[in-house]
Amino acid sequence: MFQVTRLISLAAQKFISDISYEALQHCKMRGGGKDQKSKSSGRDRKYALSNEDVIVALADQGVTVRKPPYYAN
């Protein structure tokens, strides 16, 4: 039983990791980052993932996300 639980948890972790990575890549492509005001290299950028980034990443994995009808644009 413990091995089944571990297998399911690893599969779930891999799924979430893939979704997060794809959402971050989509965020980078649309330019969703803000420059840090520091003297470090160009690697110091902060990205803000939006719902749209996550929805696109989930769509790539075959998961459809719809907003409830009571939300306005």
BALOKE-442567 format. One line per 5 residues: their letters; for each residue x, y, z of N, C-alpha, C, O, CB. Coordinates in Angstrom, 3 decimals. Each point is the difference from the previous one (the first is absolute). Glycine has a CB too. Example, Ala and Ser with C-alpha at 12.3 -4.5 7.8 and 13.67 -1.06 7.14 Angstrom:
// BALOKE-442567
AS	13.190,-5.690,7.800,-0.890,1.190,0.000,0.900,1.200,0.000,1.036,-0.019,0.665,-2.928,-1.154,0.581; 1.542,2.223,-1.966,0.820,1.190,0.060,-0.770,1.090,0.730,0.509,1.108,0.169,0.675,-1.736,-2.314;
***
This chain:
// BALOKE-442567
MFQVT	0.824,-1.198,0.000,-0.824,1.198,0.000,0.867,1.261,0.000,-0.323,0.981,-0.671,-1.480,-2.243,1.882; 2.892,1.232,-0.464,0.873,1.166,0.071,0.611,0.298,-1.369,0.158,1.164,-0.368,0.339,-1.683,2.781; -0.152,-0.525,-3.167,0.614,0.197,-1.316,-0.988,0.622,-0.984,0.392,0.813,-0.837,1.114,-2.768,1.269; -2.779,1.583,-0.340,-1.017,0.582,-0.875,-0.177,1.485,0.329,-0.088,0.836,-0.900,-1.086,-3.077,0.717; 1.125,2.553,1.459,-0.135,1.397,0.425,1.185,0.824,-0.473,-0.167,1.125,-0.470,-1.146,-1.859,2.471;
RLISL	2.492,0.183,-1.879,1.207,0.701,-0.441,-0.002,0.210,-1.515,0.388,1.065,-0.480,0.865,-2.055,2.415; -1.685,-0.018,-2.682,-0.066,0.105,-1.452,-0.988,1.086,-0.421,0.294,0.790,-0.897,0.297,-3.221,0.704; -1.744,2.474,0.826,-1.006,1.012,-0.326,0.509,1.395,0.363,-0.217,0.955,-0.746,-1.619,-2.646,1.119; 2.504,1.809,0.760,0.508,1.313,0.401,1.103,0.475,-0.946,0.078,1.192,-0.300,-0.653,-1.715,2.689; 1.422,-0.381,-2.861,1.039,0.390,-0.958,-0.607,0.406,-1.335,0.469,0.948,-0.630,1.133,-2.499,1.759;
AAQKF	-2.635,0.847,-1.565,-0.673,0.361,-1.250,-0.663,1.368,0.121,0.061,0.804,-0.931,-0.444,-3.238,0.430; -0.247,2.703,1.635,-0.640,1.297,0.220,1.044,1.118,0.053,-0.217,1.083,-0.543,-1.651,-2.222,1.792; 2.992,0.872,-0.597,1.063,0.996,0.079,0.567,0.307,-1.382,0.267,1.160,-0.313,0.280,-1.949,2.626; -0.362,-0.226,-3.137,0.496,0.185,-1.367,-1.004,0.806,-0.822,0.393,0.877,-0.770,0.882,-3.052,0.918; -2.559,1.886,0.008,-1.041,0.725,-0.728,0.012,1.478,0.378,-0.025,0.865,-0.876,-1.371,-2.955,0.781;
ISDIS	1.432,2.380,1.377,0.028,1.396,0.473,1.279,0.699,-0.456,-0.032,1.171,-0.380,-1.359,-1.814,2.382; 2.505,-0.068,-1.965,1.266,0.567,-0.446,-0.044,0.355,-1.484,0.473,1.064,-0.398,0.712,-2.396,2.155; -1.749,0.449,-2.573,-0.117,0.269,-1.429,-0.907,1.194,-0.265,0.309,0.843,-0.841,0.070,-3.265,0.378; -1.492,2.495,1.174,-0.930,1.119,-0.156,0.695,1.309,0.382,-0.113,0.995,-0.716,-1.855,-2.520,1.201; 2.674,1.525,0.625,0.684,1.209,0.459,1.060,0.453,-0.996,0.124,1.191,-0.285,-0.545,-1.883,2.646;
YEALQ	1.182,-0.260,-2.887,1.056,0.334,-0.950,-0.592,0.591,-1.282,0.488,1.011,-0.504,0.946,-2.850,1.460; -2.489,1.205,-1.481,-0.625,0.504,-1.217,-0.634,1.372,0.222,0.059,0.857,-0.881,-0.475,-3.213,0.162; -0.188,2.568,1.882,-0.591,1.306,0.301,1.082,1.070,0.095,-0.198,1.124,-0.461,-1.689,-2.254,1.676; 3.021,0.791,-0.623,1.108,0.958,0.091,0.534,0.333,-1.385,0.290,1.161,-0.289,0.307,-2.052,2.557; -0.463,-0.112,-3.126,0.473,0.248,-1.359,-0.975,0.903,-0.756,0.422,0.887,-0.742,0.742,-3.118,0.746;
HCKMR	-2.455,2.006,0.183,-0.996,0.850,-0.659,0.082,1.423,0.540,-0.112,0.962,-0.760,-1.393,-2.953,0.420; 1.699,2.124,1.636,0.132,1.328,0.616,1.227,0.732,-0.560,-0.063,1.197,-0.277,-1.055,-2.054,2.383; 2.221,0.142,-2.271,1.214,0.605,-0.548,-0.215,0.438,-1.447,0.487,1.053,-0.412,0.905,-2.476,1.944; -2.124,0.611,-2.306,-0.230,0.343,-1.408,-0.861,1.242,-0.143,0.219,0.799,-0.910,-0.012,-3.204,0.325; -1.180,2.581,1.463,-0.860,1.174,-0.120,0.612,1.219,0.681,-0.559,1.093,-0.083,-1.424,-2.603,-0.006;
GGGKD	3.121,1.342,0.760,0.675,1.131,0.622,-0.600,0.387,1.322,-0.124,1.190,0.288,0.701,-0.407,-2.518; -0.954,-1.739,3.042,-0.653,0.272,1.270,0.947,0.276,1.149,-0.419,-0.029,1.157,-1.389,-1.380,-1.951; 3.066,1.676,0.510,0.963,0.228,1.074,0.278,1.461,0.225,-0.249,0.835,-0.870,1.252,-3.004,0.351; -0.491,2.473,1.679,0.403,1.362,0.334,1.479,-0.031,0.339,0.469,-0.924,0.665,-2.794,1.538,0.182; 3.058,0.386,-1.297,1.431,0.068,0.289,0.241,0.345,1.455,-0.705,0.824,0.582,1.147,-0.144,-2.936;
QKSKS	0.545,-1.309,2.927,0.445,0.331,1.345,0.958,1.180,-0.092,0.772,0.102,-0.954,-1.051,-2.507,1.739; 0.235,3.272,0.172,0.909,1.140,0.034,1.210,-0.352,0.861,0.195,0.541,1.088,-2.121,1.081,-1.405; 2.725,-2.539,-0.200,1.200,-0.384,0.737,1.177,-0.010,-0.958,-0.172,0.090,-1.215,-1.178,-1.468,2.853; 2.541,1.270,-1.083,1.207,0.019,-0.805,0.415,-1.405,-0.424,1.087,-0.176,-0.551,-0.376,2.249,1.740; -1.548,-3.075,-0.944,0.329,-1.366,-0.378,-0.203,-0.209,-1.484,-0.380,0.909,-0.738,-0.255,-1.692,3.013;
SGRDR	0.898,-0.436,-2.687,-0.153,-0.335,-1.414,-1.465,0.041,-0.409,-0.876,0.232,0.833,2.932,-1.658,-0.716; -2.320,1.202,-1.391,-1.341,0.056,-0.535,-0.887,-1.154,0.438,-1.152,-0.079,-0.428,2.101,1.271,-1.482; -0.453,-2.079,2.740,-0.787,-1.148,0.437,-0.958,0.345,1.129,-0.859,-0.810,0.347,2.730,-0.648,-1.039; -1.737,2.646,1.271,-0.872,0.402,1.101,-1.268,0.638,-0.532,-0.126,1.224,-0.034,2.118,-0.894,1.506; -2.922,-1.161,-1.883,-1.289,0.475,-0.479,-1.077,-0.694,0.805,0.124,-1.167,0.370,0.774,1.601,-2.701;
KYALS	-1.951,0.307,2.591,-1.143,-0.589,0.692,-1.138,-0.118,-1.001,-0.283,0.930,-0.756,0.996,0.041,3.003; -1.352,-2.115,-2.237,-1.116,-0.239,-0.903,-1.268,-0.175,0.810,0.008,-0.587,1.081,1.515,-0.473,-2.779; -2.604,1.578,1.159,-1.295,-0.132,0.648,-0.885,-0.854,-0.909,-0.434,0.450,-1.060,0.670,1.812,2.253; -0.495,-3.489,-0.768,-0.859,-0.878,-0.785,-1.449,0.434,0.165,-0.471,0.240,1.112,2.103,-2.154,-0.854; -2.318,2.006,-1.372,-1.416,0.341,0.050,-0.822,-1.261,-0.227,0.533,-1.055,-0.346,-0.064,3.404,-0.480;
NEDVI	-1.768,-2.221,1.026,-0.893,-1.131,-0.252,0.096,-0.436,-1.452,-0.081,-1.191,-0.300,-1.466,1.990,2.103; 1.718,0.151,-2.697,0.075,-0.327,-1.419,1.204,-0.883,-0.304,-0.097,-0.905,-0.830,-1.042,3.063,0.302; 2.268,-1.914,1.182,1.185,-0.837,-0.195,-0.275,-1.437,0.431,0.362,-0.948,-0.697,1.109,2.954,1.048; -2.102,-2.153,0.782,-0.297,-1.334,0.523,-1.052,-0.695,-0.866,0.085,-1.206,-0.232,0.483,1.990,2.560; -1.555,-0.029,-2.802,-1.040,-0.585,-0.852,0.599,-0.528,-1.297,-0.377,-1.076,-0.465,-1.316,2.642,1.455;
VALAD	2.625,-0.817,-1.576,0.655,-0.461,-1.230,0.819,-1.255,0.271,-0.029,-0.940,-0.795,0.111,3.304,-0.063; 0.645,-2.390,1.963,0.808,-1.172,0.336,-0.877,-1.217,0.260,0.345,-1.111,-0.404,1.404,2.614,1.365; -2.871,-1.305,-0.295,-0.918,-1.114,0.247,-0.640,-0.483,-1.299,-0.228,-1.198,-0.169,-0.222,2.096,2.468; 0.161,0.019,-3.214,-0.581,-0.388,-1.282,0.968,-0.877,-0.788,-0.421,-0.918,-0.704,-0.923,3.038,0.675; 2.637,-1.838,0.149,1.003,-0.841,-0.667,0.001,-1.422,0.556,0.338,-0.948,-0.709,1.054,2.985,0.305;
QGVTV	-1.767,-2.180,1.659,-0.049,-1.319,0.642,-1.362,-0.670,-0.169,-0.186,-1.139,0.428,1.875,1.935,1.225; -2.642,-0.100,-2.274,-1.311,-0.586,-0.238,-1.037,0.298,1.060,-1.047,-0.646,0.036,2.221,-1.101,-1.223; -0.906,2.712,2.050,-0.934,0.370,1.056,-0.678,1.308,-0.398,0.668,1.002,-0.255,0.737,-2.174,2.034; -2.727,1.155,-1.828,-0.759,1.193,-0.375,-0.425,0.751,1.260,-0.559,-0.583,0.929,-0.258,-0.547,-3.046; 1.093,2.429,2.129,-0.378,0.846,1.133,-0.973,1.044,-0.510,0.286,0.711,-0.963,1.938,-1.085,2.143;
RKPPY	-3.364,0.463,-0.536,-1.003,0.990,-0.374,-0.338,0.845,1.220,-0.075,-0.502,1.122,-0.862,-1.024,-2.917; 0.734,2.814,1.555,-0.411,0.876,1.088,-1.481,-0.228,0.274,-0.767,-0.260,-0.927,2.530,1.982,0.313; -2.166,-1.630,1.852,-1.427,-0.118,0.309,-0.786,1.124,-0.682,0.543,1.079,-0.237,0.014,-2.168,2.452; -1.830,0.841,-2.529,-0.776,1.000,-0.740,-0.255,1.300,0.767,-0.348,1.006,-0.617,-0.708,-2.897,-0.547; 1.219,1.899,2.480,-0.275,1.227,0.755,1.176,0.953,0.020,-0.112,1.087,0.567,-1.451,-2.378,0.825;
YAN	2.706,0.920,-2.000,1.125,0.930,-0.119,-0.148,0.826,-1.258,-0.194,-0.536,-1.091,1.686,-1.045,2.338; -1.400,2.888,-1.089,0.014,0.885,-1.171,1.420,0.062,-0.516,0.928,-0.354,0.726,-2.883,1.726,0.136; 2.149,-0.945,-2.060,1.325,0.074,-0.629,0.987,0.420,1.018,1.185,0.129,-0.305,-2.150,0.414,-1.902;
***
